[in-house]
Amino acid sequence: MREDTTMQDQVRDAYLLTPGPLTTSRQTKEAMLRDWGSWDAEFNEVTADIRRRLVAMCDGGDDYDCVPIQGSGTFAIEAALGSFIPKDGKVLVLMNGAYGQRALKTLDYIGRAGVGLDKGDYLPPRGDEVASILAEDPEITHVVAIHCETSSGILNPLSEISQAVHTAGRKLIIDSMSAFGAVPLSAQDIPFEAVVSSANKCIEGVPGFGFIIAKKQALHDAKGNSHSLSLDVHDQWDYMNRTGQWRFTPPTHVVVAFHEALKQHDAEGGVQGRLARYTNNRDVMVAGMREIGFATLLDDQWLSPIITTFFGPEDPNFEFKRFYEEIKSRGFIIYPGKLTRAESFRIGCIGQLDAEVMKGVVAAIDQSCIAMGITNRSPGQATRDIAV
Ligand SMILES: *Cc1c(COP(=O)(O)O)cnc(C)c1O
């Protein structure tokens, strides 16, 4: 068993070019070396500070509050949907990938009426489409939008979507899991009811809890809606406000690590600082990948600074599993693609990564192609046709 984590150990760990869990800093990992009592005042102050910092991060002021909830991001999404949508509500889910589909599936599980606008694998849902669906269906009470749809890496046009929802007098719930903390989201510009994210994405914490930032009015009104005791956002909020504690065992080590990660986020210049680093990561990586012959699924206009989808090369020697292993043996872990109609893979830009790491992964991919005898790295004509 290892007794400590030296820098050397960290260098030997492969970099995670994935959408979370991701490569975290040494300080963040070291924050987990202490044990905490879950009802201790010092720990409660950490929770309170996290909540304050997250509300401030989206300009929530006095109108919004933050409720952390145990589990992965999906638990927090399910908690938000079950708590904010009344049993007789109806939801429009804007889908262009796996996470939109998961939201619709969740509604089905928890017995809430839902309809989907399905744009397929990668096309953005547009404001005018949302406006016309809402005009035609007055029963729709809420709209769920995915900020960055991590399946393709597309940054969805949240501003025009939120305008359409607001104009129609409906409520917007945003899954900003993979974007919050790195893509600006201000309650002053984007009128939203609730936004959901988690510890292990752009704030660069470790996995273990999600959080919901919602209008205080919505948190009040959520009383009695939830289908689930452990996922009742109103109850968690109310209890936390009264006692300072989480209702059930909090992931204490994860919480203090997240607090440490938030301080580093601040020191980096907050959302703008993080956005700048991730954007540079993406630009360096995408330019390098194009230079060695790969093509992105999306046009530059839609590329997020979070994760990028590349087409698998047409070359008959390409096989994802071996490709992955070759790259891993060079110290980088990439992510499989999620397109239903074309071979693809993804490279993330988030976590403790910088331009040097991004150049490193491009070099590792180039060497892996050579090792596998892949000479033609461009996508086949059929896949090129679906690029946007
Ligand atoms: C990561 C992610 C989630 C949550 O996934 P978990 O595996 O439950 O943490 C939800 N939505 C989006 C867009 C994501 O990127």
The ligand as an SDF file (V2000), in Angstrom:
LIG
                    3D

 15 15  0  0  0  0  0  0  0  0999 V2000
  -21.8440   13.8210  -16.3370 C   0  0  0  0  0  0  0  0  0  0  0  0
  -23.1820   14.2800  -16.7680 C   0  0  0  0  0  0  0  0  0  0  0  0
  -24.3590   13.9160  -16.0700 C   0  0  0  0  0  0  0  0  0  0  0  0
  -24.3650   13.0420  -14.8420 C   0  0  0  0  0  0  0  0  0  0  0  0
  -23.7170   11.8660  -14.9840 O   0  0  0  0  0  0  0  0  0  0  0  0
  -23.2960   10.9770  -13.7200 P   0  0  0  0  0  0  0  0  0  0  0  0
  -22.5900    9.8330  -14.3700 O   0  0  0  0  0  0  0  0  0  0  0  0
  -24.5240   10.5650  -13.0220 O   0  0  0  0  0  0  0  0  0  0  0  0
  -22.4320   11.8290  -12.8560 O   0  0  0  0  0  0  0  0  0  0  0  0
  -25.5510   14.4670  -16.4890 C   0  0  0  0  0  0  0  0  0  0  0  0
  -25.6230   15.2950  -17.5320 N   0  0  0  0  0  0  0  0  0  0  0  0
  -24.5270   15.6700  -18.2460 C   0  0  0  0  0  0  0  0  0  0  0  0
  -24.6900   16.6100  -19.3910 C   0  0  0  0  0  0  0  0  0  0  0  0
  -23.2740   15.1660  -17.8910 C   0  0  0  0  0  0  0  0  0  0  0  0
  -22.1840   15.5300  -18.5740 O   0  0  0  0  0  0  0  0  0  0  0  0
  1  2  1  0
  2  3  1  0
  2 14  2  0
  3  4  1  0
  3 10  2  0
  4  5  1  0
  5  6  1  0
  6  7  2  0
  6  8  1  0
  6  9  1  0
 10 11  1  0
 11 12  2  0
 12 13  1  0
 12 14  1  0
 14 15  1  0
M  END
$$$$
